[in-house]
Amino acid sequence: MTEVRTRFAPSPTGFMHLGGVRTALYNYLYAKKMGGKFILRIEDTDQNRIVDGAVDVIYDTLRGCGMEWDEGPDVGGNFGPYVQSDRKNMYLPYALELVEKGAAYYCFCTQEELDARRAAAEAKGEVFKYDKHCLNLSKEEIQAKLDAGLPYVIRLNCPNEGESSYDDVVFGHISFPNSDLDDMVLIKADGMPTYNFANVIDDHLMGITHVMRGMEYLSSTPKYNLLYNAFGWEIPTYVHLTTVMRDAQHKLSKRDGDAYYSDFIDKGYLKEALINYLALVGWNPGDDREFFTMDELVEAFDIKRLNTSPGIFDVTKLTWMNAQYISKMDFEAYLEMATPWFDKVLAGKNMDYRRLAELMQGRTEVFNRIPDMVAFLAEMPEYGLDLYFHKKMKCDEAVAKENLTLMLPVIEGINDWTEENLHDTVMAAIAESGKKNGAVLWPLRIAVSGLANTPGGAFEIMYLLGREETLCRLHAAMEKLG
Ligand code: GLU
């Protein structure tokens, strides 16, 4: 059996779209599953779109997620170079071979001429496609124009009649009327190949067996097949992937800040959770498993289980999954990741982050939610006295006042400010007073946090705040209670 060779072929735009990360992932998983090779190729033939540092974004994203490539620009391989602009001189001879065979032709139409013809077609309500104007130039006419140094492109000569069809692993038998095909440009006036040409030449030369890419290429694929056939090359297996959508109607969009991998990483989603979730947007393992490490994904992956309906990227589901990953992550790693988020509101407060992290880990869904959750430790929030009311704890404003009055001197008497000491001293005082625990601890928590829902209870919060701040808050609470 031939070795499976897949490729991820991004254009370096500066960002990695989540759909692109998923395409890379499926290519990676399939290659690894089949014991084959995963190849990274940088498609930068559109020099206008080049962005500094964009290739590093691609490297960092893939590597960060654990998708190491077997061949690629920086790691080399037998089929390099792996950057299209470094291959730019390789394409023209192939285009000329097609011209020789009558499968492609020189076109000297200028942009102005094309624009005028496009406008005329559009005025008649027609969709413009190149009208094969230059197909009929004689050999002599072509030579004369070339000799005169006129700029030219090379176009594919597509049939106008009949149908083109192929089989796609995801979408099955696909057929398009040839009248839809336009004589696409293979080599541009600047001598560079178009994506449409380069991808075929490169996929062939790099021995790609499975072309896995976004479904926006479904309708161009018949043209690529014309190229393979004209060269007499074997057509690869096509695996077109459905679009990653925000919901049934909308694509993920840059504008909504939900399209790029970095958007989610910056917000504090874990790579592992994102990869796990993305794998399931468009593929299913055939059972109800939801949690996968990369190795488990490799093991379970099967291109026959790629979905034909668009994958909905449900942020709520991702967030749930992220919370599960965070709760299970190594504590030291959590502490390290949480620290800059704690710092956003607690920097300079000399707070015990380690203890705070213990209280926060099980409650963190996404790291960027941490500052809001811990802000009460930096500054006492506004709260209403009705917060003291709690039926089950048998507490209301009057009870709060009575019990806090009782506890204030007890707490003021504590000098060794450890959580344990706070706990033992206050609990002993409650026992002595004959009060119910809840009726004391509930108002105590409200008085020092201003919140009904906090990471940790009264003791943890008092400990984190420190003696001075705790007493200051308790005094303010007494004053508020009148
Ligand atoms: N450079 C193309 C893109 O980024 C790749 C398409 C393909 O995989 O063939 O969309």
Residues whose N, C-alpha, C, O or C-beta is under 5 A from the ligand:
A	BS01	LIG	A9 P10 S11 E43 N199 M212 R213
